[in-house]
Amino acid sequence: MYTIIGGDGKEYGPVTSDQVRIWIAAGRANLETQGRYLGTEEWKRLGDFQDFGGAAEAGAPPVIAGGSPDAARASRLSRLAAMLVDLVLFGLCLAPFFSIVTSDVLMSWASDRDWSVFTSLPGFLPAAILAGLACTALSIVQIVLLSIRGQTVGKKLCGVRIVRFADGGQAGFVRAWLLRSLVVSIIAQIPYIGAVFAVADICFIFRSDRRCLHDHIAGTVVVKAD
């Protein structure tokens, strides 16, 4: 993360190195612009930082219109890994519930939709409460991380983060969770339409811009974290 001094003498940042490259490519900064790395006090030319030193010879990296440099996009594999980590975490939160629920009980409920098969189980209520509290706590942690860092626990461990597609800035609560997760989840619940939407959402990751349908709805893109 970097802070730079703009042509107007004001400080801008902290922002990612990807955002600084966008500013360089757009002519809003150059290798002579003064900047400092987050956590340090020394101001230096951007060209003196390792992240931008190569730009003097090869020029700024290519910029996808309205977004981060293509090289900074998170790989499809890293995004899948982050999602799997988050799913495993929620699975662990549900462990108290599934520790007392057998496959026969689940099949019985699926066929009859009779909730008594659950409530009659010894220890069901404490296990359900514990699992509910664990899932709620994890959800709160995930939402807070998404709002302030653009990362879930899984995304942080896999070195990726969500940013605004337009300028590479922080996605924030509205884009990173409200539009990207909650609204998309609601759409997925609509009969027939939801199933088509869910398939399309997954398929969009294979486009050249590597943005899922939920990224387009929220105006976001997933990039490699610094």
C-alpha positions as CSV (number, residue, x, y, z in Angstrom):
1,M,0.0,0.0,0.0
2,Y,1.3,3.4,-1.0
3,T,0.6,7.1,-0.3
4,I,1.7,9.6,-3.0
5,I,1.9,13.3,-3.3
6,G,-0.2,14.6,-6.2
7,G,0.5,17.5,-8.5
8,D,-1.7,19.6,-6.2
9,G,0.6,18.9,-3.3
10,K,-2.0,16.8,-1.5
11,E,-1.5,13.3,-0.2
12,Y,-3.5,10.4,-1.8
13,G,-3.8,7.0,-0.4
14,P,-3.0,4.6,1.0
15,V,-3.8,2.6,-2.2
16,T,-2.5,-0.6,-3.7
17,S,0.4,-0.7,-6.1
18,D,-2.1,-1.7,-8.8
19,Q,-3.9,1.6,-8.3
20,V,-0.7,3.6,-8.5
21,R,0.1,1.9,-11.8
22,I,-3.3,2.9,-13.1
23,W,-2.6,6.5,-12.1
24,I,0.8,6.3,-13.9
25,A,-0.8,4.9,-17.0
26,A,-3.5,7.6,-16.9
27,G,-0.9,10.3,-16.6
28,R,-2.0,11.3,-13.1
29,A,1.4,10.3,-11.7
30,N,4.8,9.3,-13.0
31,L,8.1,7.8,-11.8
32,E,9.2,11.1,-10.4
33,T,6.1,11.4,-8.2
34,Q,6.9,11.3,-4.5
35,G,5.5,8.4,-2.5
36,R,6.0,6.3,0.6
37,Y,5.2,2.8,1.5
38,L,2.5,2.2,4.2
39,G,4.2,2.1,7.7
40,T,7.2,4.1,6.6
41,E,8.0,7.8,6.8
42,E,10.5,8.1,4.0
43,W,9.3,9.7,0.8
44,K,11.0,8.5,-2.4
45,R,10.4,8.7,-6.2
46,L,8.0,6.0,-7.3
47,G,10.7,4.9,-9.7
48,D,12.9,4.0,-6.7
49,F,10.3,1.4,-5.5
50,Q,10.8,-2.1,-6.6
51,D,7.1,-2.3,-7.6
52,F,7.5,0.5,-10.2
53,G,11.2,0.3,-11.1
54,G,10.6,-1.8,-14.2
55,A,8.1,0.8,-15.6
56,A,11.0,3.1,-16.5
57,E,12.2,0.6,-19.1
58,A,9.1,-1.2,-20.3
59,G,6.5,1.5,-19.6
60,A,3.5,1.1,-17.4
61,P,1.6,-2.2,-17.6
62,P,-1.4,-2.4,-19.9
63,V,-4.6,-1.4,-18.3
64,I,-8.0,-3.0,-19.0
65,A,-10.4,-0.2,-19.6
66,G,-11.9,0.9,-16.3
67,G,-10.0,-1.6,-14.2
68,S,-6.8,-2.9,-12.8
69,P,-3.8,-4.2,-14.9
70,D,-4.6,-7.6,-16.3
71,A,-1.5,-9.1,-14.6
72,A,-2.9,-8.1,-11.3
73,R,-6.1,-10.1,-11.7
74,A,-6.5,-13.0,-9.3
75,S,-6.3,-16.4,-11.0
76,R,-9.4,-18.6,-11.3
77,L,-7.6,-21.2,-9.2
78,S,-6.9,-18.8,-6.4
79,R,-10.5,-17.6,-6.4
80,L,-11.8,-21.2,-6.2
81,A,-9.4,-22.0,-3.4
82,A,-10.6,-19.0,-1.4
83,M,-14.2,-20.0,-1.9
84,L,-13.4,-23.6,-0.7
85,V,-11.6,-22.3,2.4
86,D,-14.7,-20.2,3.3
87,L,-17.0,-23.1,2.7
88,V,-14.8,-25.3,5.0
89,L,-15.0,-22.7,7.7
90,F,-18.8,-22.6,7.6
91,G,-18.8,-26.4,7.5
92,L,-16.8,-26.4,10.7
93,C,-19.3,-24.0,12.3
94,L,-22.1,-26.5,11.5
95,A,-20.1,-29.5,12.9
96,P,-22.1,-29.5,16.2
97,F,-25.3,-29.8,14.3
98,F,-24.2,-32.5,11.9
99,S,-22.5,-34.4,14.8
100,I,-26.0,-35.5,16.0
101,V,-27.8,-35.6,12.6
102,T,-27.4,-38.8,10.6
103,S,-27.9,-39.3,6.8
104,D,-31.1,-41.3,7.6
105,V,-32.6,-38.3,9.5
106,L,-31.8,-35.9,6.6
107,M,-33.4,-38.3,4.1
108,S,-36.4,-38.6,6.3
109,W,-36.8,-34.8,6.6
110,A,-36.2,-34.4,2.8
111,S,-39.1,-36.7,2.0
112,D,-41.6,-35.6,4.6
113,R,-40.4,-32.1,5.5
114,D,-41.2,-33.1,9.1
115,W,-39.1,-31.0,11.5
116,S,-40.0,-33.4,14.4
117,V,-37.3,-35.8,13.1
118,F,-34.8,-33.1,14.2
119,T,-36.4,-31.9,17.4
120,S,-36.8,-35.4,18.7
121,L,-33.0,-36.0,18.6
122,P,-31.2,-35.9,21.9
123,G,-29.2,-32.7,22.3
124,F,-30.6,-31.2,19.1
125,L,-31.5,-27.8,20.6
126,P,-28.0,-27.1,22.2
127,A,-26.3,-28.3,19.0
128,A,-28.5,-26.2,16.8
129,I,-27.9,-23.1,19.0
130,L,-24.2,-23.6,19.1
131,A,-24.0,-24.1,15.3
132,G,-26.2,-21.0,14.8
133,L,-24.0,-18.8,17.0
134,A,-20.8,-20.1,15.3
135,C,-22.2,-19.3,11.8
136,T,-23.4,-15.9,12.9
137,A,-20.1,-15.0,14.4
138,L,-18.2,-16.2,11.3
139,S,-20.6,-14.2,9.1
140,I,-20.0,-11.0,11.0
141,V,-16.3,-11.5,10.8
142,Q,-16.5,-12.1,7.0
143,I,-18.7,-9.0,6.4
144,V,-16.4,-6.8,8.5
145,L,-13.3,-8.1,6.6
146,L,-15.1,-7.6,3.2
147,S,-16.1,-4.0,4.2
148,I,-12.7,-2.8,5.4
149,R,-10.3,-5.0,3.4
150,G,-12.3,-6.5,0.5
151,Q,-11.3,-10.0,1.8
152,T,-12.9,-12.9,3.5
153,V,-10.8,-15.2,5.6
154,G,-10.4,-17.5,2.5
155,K,-9.4,-14.6,0.2
156,K,-6.9,-13.4,2.7
157,L,-5.3,-16.8,3.1
158,C,-5.2,-17.2,-0.7
159,G,-3.8,-13.7,-1.3
160,V,-6.6,-12.1,-3.3
161,R,-9.0,-9.2,-2.6
162,I,-12.0,-7.4,-4.0
163,V,-11.6,-3.9,-5.4
164,R,-13.8,-1.5,-7.4
165,F,-13.5,-2.2,-11.1
166,A,-13.7,1.5,-12.1
167,D,-10.6,2.7,-10.2
168,G,-9.2,-0.2,-8.1
169,G,-10.3,1.5,-4.8
170,Q,-11.8,-0.2,-1.7
171,A,-15.0,-2.0,-2.6
172,G,-16.6,-1.3,0.8
173,F,-19.7,-2.7,2.4
174,V,-22.1,-2.0,-0.4
175,R,-20.1,-3.5,-3.2
176,A,-18.2,-6.2,-1.5
177,W,-21.1,-7.7,0.5
178,L,-24.5,-6.1,-0.1
179,L,-24.4,-6.2,-3.9
180,R,-21.9,-9.0,-4.4
181,S,-23.3,-11.4,-1.8
182,L,-26.7,-10.6,-0.4
183,V,-28.4,-9.3,-3.6
184,V,-26.9,-12.2,-5.6
185,S,-28.1,-14.7,-3.0
186,I,-31.6,-13.3,-3.2
187,I,-31.6,-13.6,-7.0
188,A,-30.4,-17.2,-6.7
189,Q,-33.5,-18.0,-4.7
190,I,-36.0,-17.0,-7.4
191,P,-37.5,-20.2,-8.9
192,Y,-36.1,-21.2,-12.3
193,I,-34.4,-17.8,-12.8
194,G,-32.2,-18.5,-9.8
195,A,-30.8,-21.7,-11.2
196,V,-30.0,-20.1,-14.6
197,F,-28.4,-17.2,-12.8
198,A,-26.2,-19.4,-10.7
199,V,-24.9,-21.3,-13.7
200,A,-24.3,-18.1,-15.6
201,D,-22.5,-16.6,-12.6
202,I,-20.0,-19.5,-12.6
203,C,-19.5,-19.5,-16.3
204,F,-18.6,-15.8,-16.4
205,I,-15.3,-16.5,-14.6
206,F,-14.1,-18.1,-17.9
207,R,-14.4,-14.9,-19.8
208,S,-11.2,-13.0,-20.6
209,D,-11.8,-10.4,-17.8
210,R,-12.2,-13.2,-15.2
211,R,-15.2,-11.3,-13.6
212,C,-18.1,-13.4,-12.5
213,L,-21.7,-12.1,-13.0
214,H,-21.8,-11.0,-9.4
215,D,-18.6,-8.9,-10.1
216,H,-20.5,-7.1,-12.9
217,I,-23.5,-6.5,-10.7
218,A,-21.4,-5.0,-7.9
219,G,-18.9,-3.2,-10.2
220,T,-16.0,-5.1,-8.7
221,V,-12.9,-7.2,-9.7
222,V,-10.8,-9.7,-7.7
223,V,-7.1,-8.9,-7.8
224,K,-3.9,-10.2,-6.2
225,A,-3.4,-8.7,-2.8
226,D,-0.1,-6.9,-2.0
